[in-house]
Amino acid sequence: IERKRTEKALKESEEKYRELFDESVAAIYLFDVHKNFIDSNKAGLDLLGYTRDELLKMSIPDVDANPKEVVTAHKNMLAGSDLVNFEHHLKRKDGTIITVLNNSKSYTDSKGNVIAIQSTLLDITKRKQSEKALKESEEKFRAFTNQTTEGITVANLDGKYVFVNPAFCQMSGYSKDEL
């Protein structure tokens, strides 16, 4: 009777894990020590654009967009280290390169040998593109404000300057630090 209860509890636990795995909005992959895909949730399949059958015939190097950027990370994971918020690039089935944020955990046997790795990935491509566009916009703004002969200032809600251009400094007679 105790064995049947244990088996039932184990089955229920596995079903809960499978549901969490399958329903996660983050891409989750499980792969072996040879970097072969063992499993993926639907979000993982959607992220890379492969069917389950296609992906399970592939390995991590098949989707690495820049293998050199992940060499150290792969070595560390295979040595048993976790990977936390590691940014790298993957190549989707359609050839599109995406930027992902990777968190991976190694699973070991009773002797401490790595037997599998689970990776959870978030696609941060749009965020990285937005950051790049913002940086470019800020650079254009700074170039414009530094070259114009008009005085330009930006103040916060307390009336304190958070930005002054060189022309304003010259007009006011104060240095940037003084303002």
Disulfide bonds with the S-S distance in Angstrom:
none
